[in-house]
Amino acid sequence: MTDTTIKPKPARAAAPVIPLFEMPKFDIPSFDMPKFEVPAAFREYAEKGVAQTKEAYEKIKAMAEENTETLETVYSAATQGSTEYGLKMIEIARFNTNSAFTFVEKLFGVKSPSELVEVATAHSRMQFETLSAQGKELAGLAQKVATETAEPIKSGVSKAMKKVA
C-alpha cells in the first residue's frame, strides 16, 4: 500500500463582523498563590482516612455480593416452589374434571330415582374426601415452599448478625 496524505482545504475568509458597540477590556490581575507544605501528621491522617474508606468500601461490596447471592437463592427457591405448586394445581384440576365427567357418565346410566340418589351420594362423599385430601396436600406444599424460600433469608440474617456481634 502507498501512503497518501490528504491536504486540508484552505479555509474561506469569514465576512467581517461589525460590532454594534464595543465593551471595554479589563485585565484580570494575577495573584501568586503562596506555596505551603502539608504537615506530615495531616498527610498521615488523610492517608488513614483513604485506607479506612477503601476498607469500608470492600466490606460493603462483599456484603452487597452476599445479599445478591441470597436474593438469587430466594428467588430461585420461590420460582421452583411456585412452579411445583402450579403443576399440582393443574394436576388437581385435571383429576377433578375427569371425576366430574365420570359422574356425568354414571348419571346417564341411572335407571331409577333411588339409583340416582345412590350415585349422587357416592360421588359427593368421594368428592368431599378428595377435596379434603387435595386441600391438605396443597397446604403442605405451600408450607414447604414458604419454608424453602425463607431458609436462605434466615441464614443470611443470622450470618449478618454474627458479623455484627
Secondary structure, DSSP 8 states (H G I E B T S, - for coil): -------------------SS------------------HHHHHHHHHHHHHHHHHHHHHHHHHHHHHHHHHHHHHHHHHHHHHHHHHHHHHHHHHHHHHHHHHHHHHT--SHHHHHHHHHHHHHHHHHHHHHHHHHHHHHHHHHHHHHHHHHHHHHHHHHHHH-
